[in-house]
Amino acid sequence: MFHELRKLVHQMARGSVDMNLLFTLGEVQRLVRAYADKQAARYGITRAQWAVLAKVERSEGLKQSELAELMEMQPITLTRLVDRLCDNGWIERRGDDTDRRVNRLYLRKAARPLLGKLSGLRSELTATALEGINPAEAHRLLVQLETIKENVRNAIQTTPGEPARKEQHYG
């Protein structure tokens, strides 16, 4: 009897995950984006502009086309964002020495204080989202989300009828 009850509880819990996981992940993403948009507006910037600034900070000299691909964004959409960031004096385009058609992106000095403020804002957003969750649980959650991301990435890369393959990612 105990074994069957345990099995039933497991099935009920599994059904709940099956019904709610993807919806909840999507809802969390939507809410975090809305909250980040609202908070970024305090600094006169959009979440999308913030994302571009953060990527350029990590990879200065990146080609604009590479950044569009990295951000999974249409080139024209990124061009508009970069135009606005250039107009605000936060990013500059520099030509490529070997290809005149290529623009490389660099932070301007004026962006550094803003990025410092946005780093603090990112910490505030994270703290708000993780309120009531201890650091060890938060770390475990992050590891689990990375596992989910890899599982889905592998499923996308696997053609029908082909066995799934595990990829090694470091760093």
CORPE-V764655 format. One record per residue. N is the residue number from 0. NEAR is the number of other C-alpha atoms within 8 Angstrom. D_FIRST is the distance of its C-alpha to the first C-alpha in Angstrom with 2 decimals. Layout:
BEGIN
n->N near->NEAR d_first->D_FIRST
n->N near->NEAR d_first->D_FIRST
END
This chain:
BEGIN
n->0 near->4 d_first->0.00
n->1 near->5 d_first->3.83
n->2 near->6 d_first->5.44
n->3 near->7 d_first->5.21
n->4 near->8 d_first->6.20
n->5 near->8 d_first->8.61
n->6 near->8 d_first->9.86
n->7 near->8 d_first->10.57
n->8 near->8 d_first->12.37
n->9 near->8 d_first->14.23
n->10 near->8 d_first->15.32
n->11 near->8 d_first->16.48
n->12 near->8 d_first->18.33
n->13 near->8 d_first->19.84
n->14 near->8 d_first->20.98
n->15 near->8 d_first->22.61
n->16 near->8 d_first->24.45
n->17 near->8 d_first->25.48
n->18 near->8 d_first->26.92
n->19 near->8 d_first->28.54
n->20 near->8 d_first->29.67
n->21 near->8 d_first->32.90
n->22 near->8 d_first->33.85
n->23 near->8 d_first->33.39
n->24 near->8 d_first->35.38
n->25 near->8 d_first->38.13
n->26 near->8 d_first->38.24
n->27 near->8 d_first->38.45
n->28 near->8 d_first->41.27
n->29 near->8 d_first->43.11
n->30 near->8 d_first->42.92
n->31 near->9 d_first->44.00
n->32 near->9 d_first->46.89
n->33 near->8 d_first->47.97
n->34 near->9 d_first->47.88
n->35 near->10 d_first->49.79
n->36 near->10 d_first->52.34
n->37 near->8 d_first->52.90
n->38 near->9 d_first->53.32
n->39 near->14 d_first->55.49
n->40 near->9 d_first->57.83
n->41 near->7 d_first->58.83
n->42 near->7 d_first->60.63
n->43 near->6 d_first->62.14
n->44 near->9 d_first->59.99
n->45 near->9 d_first->57.27
n->46 near->10 d_first->53.97
n->47 near->7 d_first->55.25
n->48 near->11 d_first->58.47
n->49 near->11 d_first->56.53
n->50 near->8 d_first->54.49
n->51 near->10 d_first->57.76
n->52 near->12 d_first->59.32
n->53 near->9 d_first->56.35
n->54 near->9 d_first->56.43
n->55 near->13 d_first->60.20
n->56 near->9 d_first->59.95
n->57 near->6 d_first->57.61
n->58 near->7 d_first->59.73
n->59 near->10 d_first->63.31
n->60 near->8 d_first->65.55
n->61 near->11 d_first->62.86
n->62 near->10 d_first->64.26
n->63 near->13 d_first->63.56
n->64 near->7 d_first->62.19
n->65 near->8 d_first->59.80
n->66 near->10 d_first->58.58
n->67 near->12 d_first->57.96
n->68 near->9 d_first->55.84
n->69 near->7 d_first->53.99
n->70 near->6 d_first->53.20
n->71 near->6 d_first->52.33
n->72 near->9 d_first->55.08
n->73 near->8 d_first->57.90
n->74 near->9 d_first->61.18
n->75 near->6 d_first->62.96
n->76 near->8 d_first->60.30
n->77 near->11 d_first->60.60
n->78 near->9 d_first->64.39
n->79 near->8 d_first->64.36
n->80 near->11 d_first->62.18
n->81 near->11 d_first->64.42
n->82 near->8 d_first->67.53
n->83 near->8 d_first->66.32
n->84 near->11 d_first->65.47
n->85 near->11 d_first->68.92
n->86 near->7 d_first->70.58
n->87 near->7 d_first->68.94
n->88 near->10 d_first->70.24
n->89 near->13 d_first->66.85
n->90 near->14 d_first->66.91
n->91 near->10 d_first->69.76
n->92 near->9 d_first->70.14
n->93 near->8 d_first->72.22
n->94 near->10 d_first->73.50
n->95 near->10 d_first->72.51
n->96 near->5 d_first->75.28
n->97 near->4 d_first->74.66
n->98 near->7 d_first->73.68
n->99 near->8 d_first->75.37
n->100 near->6 d_first->72.65
n->101 near->9 d_first->69.98
n->102 near->11 d_first->69.25
n->103 near->13 d_first->67.56
n->104 near->14 d_first->65.97
n->105 near->13 d_first->66.68
n->106 near->13 d_first->65.97
n->107 near->10 d_first->68.98
n->108 near->6 d_first->69.60
n->109 near->8 d_first->68.91
n->110 near->11 d_first->65.27
n->111 near->9 d_first->64.45
n->112 near->7 d_first->64.37
n->113 near->9 d_first->62.30
n->114 near->10 d_first->59.80
n->115 near->8 d_first->59.59
n->116 near->8 d_first->58.77
n->117 near->10 d_first->56.23
n->118 near->8 d_first->54.55
n->119 near->8 d_first->54.16
n->120 near->10 d_first->52.87
n->121 near->8 d_first->50.26
n->122 near->8 d_first->49.07
n->123 near->8 d_first->48.96
n->124 near->10 d_first->46.96
n->125 near->8 d_first->44.46
n->126 near->8 d_first->44.18
n->127 near->7 d_first->43.62
n->128 near->7 d_first->40.92
n->129 near->9 d_first->39.10
n->130 near->6 d_first->39.53
n->131 near->4 d_first->36.55
n->132 near->7 d_first->35.33
n->133 near->7 d_first->36.27
n->134 near->6 d_first->38.38
n->135 near->6 d_first->35.79
n->136 near->8 d_first->33.29
n->137 near->10 d_first->36.23
n->138 near->8 d_first->37.13
n->139 near->8 d_first->33.60
n->140 near->8 d_first->33.62
n->141 near->8 d_first->36.97
n->142 near->8 d_first->35.83
n->143 near->8 d_first->32.85
n->144 near->8 d_first->35.23
n->145 near->8 d_first->37.59
n->146 near->8 d_first->34.86
n->147 near->8 d_first->34.12
n->148 near->8 d_first->37.89
n->149 near->8 d_first->38.27
n->150 near->8 d_first->35.45
n->151 near->8 d_first->37.15
n->152 near->8 d_first->40.61
n->153 near->12 d_first->39.59
n->154 near->8 d_first->38.13
n->155 near->7 d_first->41.45
n->156 near->6 d_first->43.46
n->157 near->10 d_first->41.55
n->158 near->6 d_first->43.12
n->159 near->4 d_first->40.98
n->160 near->4 d_first->40.00
n->161 near->6 d_first->40.84
n->162 near->5 d_first->38.16
n->163 near->7 d_first->37.67
n->164 near->6 d_first->39.68
n->165 near->5 d_first->39.23
n->166 near->5 d_first->42.35
n->167 near->4 d_first->43.41
n->168 near->4 d_first->44.72
n->169 near->3 d_first->46.37
n->170 near->2 d_first->47.60
END
